[in-house]
Amino acid sequence: MTTPALHTARLRLAPYTPDDEEDFVALFQDTRVSRWMGEGPQSAAEDRALFGRIFSKVYAQDLFDVWAVRHEGRFVGHAEIKPSADVGGHEIVYALTATAWGQGFGTEIAQALTGYGFETLGLAEVHATVAADNAASLALLGRIGFRHVRDTVEGDGSTTRVLTRSAASAASDAAGAAGAAGAGQPR
């Protein structure tokens, strides 16, 4: 299956193209962003190699879905949903350029990835892992229905929170919203 383009109210998530390399590297070279990602900041050469693997492995072998995120045609971030042994299911991952912070884009991306996991991939649960110190991401995920299920202690002693959202809770939330929207309406 080829990674499809996804759309939110303001964003377009589309598969990366080779022309996105400089934006990708710049995103992950910004330590305000990369400090929260994977093993933390890497060298520019390592980020370029990672970008190359999106094409040589991820897309070529159809391993998982990964997107460049754009707002009004401008690169503002990275998104993916992938199987993860660490969480025992599929994990969402997203990162935004610092200039895109505080505009609600993270919420749109997380909702789009979660919806894609439930509706397109047919997942029963979607997971996220977040550094315990990353209050902004923890709050964002909590607002959209993710629940803390456990902590893991990393090799460096830091704590990572594992959060989960189930398709059943998403369906229940949607039904509740539909019912609330109809409240007070004539029958």
URJO-V68647 format. One record per pair of residues at least 6 apart in sequence whose C-alpha atoms are under 7 Angstrom apart, sorted by the first residue. I is the first residue (numbers start at 1). J is the second residue. Records with the same first field share a line. If there is no record, write none. Layout:
I=J + J
This chain:
1=62
2=62
3=15 + 65
4=14
5=13 + 14 + 15
6=12 + 13 + 14
7=13
8=108 + 112
10=71
11=69 + 70 + 71
12=69 + 70 + 71
13=67 + 68 + 69 + 70
14=67 + 68 + 69
15=66 + 67 + 68
16=67 + 68
21=51
23=75
25=44 + 47 + 48
27=33 + 97
28=34 + 47
29=41 + 44
31=41
33=95
34=40 + 41
35=41
36=131
58=64
64=81 + 82
65=80 + 81 + 82
66=79 + 80 + 81
67=78 + 79 + 80
68=77 + 78 + 79
69=75 + 76 + 77 + 78 + 79
70=76 + 77
76=96 + 97 + 100
77=95 + 96 + 97
78=94 + 95 + 96
79=93 + 94 + 95
80=92 + 93 + 94
81=90 + 91 + 92 + 93 + 113
82=90 + 91 + 92
83=89 + 90 + 91
84=90 + 91
87=127
90=126 + 127
91=126 + 127 + 128
92=113 + 127 + 128
93=128
107=140
114=126
117=123 + 126
118=124 + 167
124=166 + 167
125=164 + 165 + 166 + 167
126=164 + 165 + 166
127=163 + 164 + 165
128=162 + 163 + 164
129=160 + 161 + 162 + 163
130=138 + 160 + 161 + 162
131=159 + 160 + 161
132=159 + 160 + 161
145=165
146=163 + 164 + 165
147=163 + 164 + 165
148=161 + 162 + 163 + 164
149=162 + 163 + 164
150=161 + 162
151=159 + 160 + 161 + 162
152=159 + 160 + 161
153=159 + 160
